[in-house]
Amino acid sequence: MNNSDRHNPNTVDQIVNEIISELPLDDRVRTANLDENGLVELQLGLGKHLWHLIENQTEIVNENLMADCIKQSGNEKLDEVEAANYILKEIWSRLRETHRLKVVK
């Protein structure tokens, strides 16, 4: 992603990467270690930030992002709230792969 795309995420991957890169390490680890029920906490914490990013985009960027959410989720009836939840779940999934605490013996 080049600098001009950094704050104009057109895809789920771009917005997920942007949000993760802006999260402090302790928030990344905390998010990675939430269980699926803890996603409500993620919605409360990152939801505002995500909506701020989305609302400040041009209409075409939002259309592209929404189209990518629909494509990746496989849900053609996805609305904006469901798209935001899908993006948050993608953030959580990616962080679970990279920042989850593991017991070392």
N, C-alpha and C positions, 0 to 999 in steps of 0.2 A: 504494500500500500504506500503510495507516495504521499507527500505532505499535503497536497491539495485534497486527497481522499480522506485524510485522517479525521476530519470533522464533518465529512460528508459520506458516511458509510452507506453504500448501496446494497450491501449483502449482509446476511446474518453473520458470516465469518468476520467481516470487517468491523461490525459494531461490537461483536463479542471480543475481538482482539483489542479494540479501542478501550472498552470498559475494563477489561482485565488489566491492561497496561496502566490504567489510571488508579487501580485499587492498590492500597498499601498492602504489603506482604501479610500482615496479621489478618486483614480482611479476606485476602485470598485463601489463607489457611482455614480461617473460621468458616468461610463459605464452603470450602471443599469438604469439610467434616460435618456439614449438616446432613441429616437424613432427609428423605423425601418429604416428610411432614414439616421439616424446617424451611421448606421453600417459601412458606408464608412470610417468614422472617426476611428472606431474601427479597420478596416482593415489596415489603415495607421499606427495606433499606435501599435497594438499588432501583426500585420502581420509579421513584421521582427523578433520579439521575437519568435513567433510560428515557423517560418521557421528555425530559429537558433536551436530551440529544435529538430525539425524533422531532419534537415540535419546532426546533430551530433549523430544520432542513428545508430545502426547496421541495415543492410538490413532486417534481420528477424523482428526486432522491427517495422520498417517502414511498412513491409508487414502486420504485425498483426494490426497495427494502421489503415492502409488503409482498410483492410478487415472489421474492426469494423466500420469505417466511412460508408462504403458501406452498411453494415448490418443495422446500425441505421438510415441512411438516406433513405434507400429503393431504392437508385439509383445505379444500377449495372454498370453504365457507368461513375461513378464519377472519375474525374481525381484529380491530386494533388492540383491544385488551388481550385477546388470545395470542396475538402476535408478540406482544410484550412479554407475556408469560412464557411463550415458546423461547424467546431470546434469553430470558432469565434462566430457564431450564438448561439451555445450551451453555450458558456461562457456568452454571453449577456442574454440569457434566464434564466440561473441559477442565475445570479446576479440580474435580475429583480425580482426574487422570494425572494431574501435574503437581498438586499441592496437598494431597491427603497425607495426614500423619500416619506413620507406620511404626509398629512396635519393633524395636531392635533388641535382639536377645544377646 
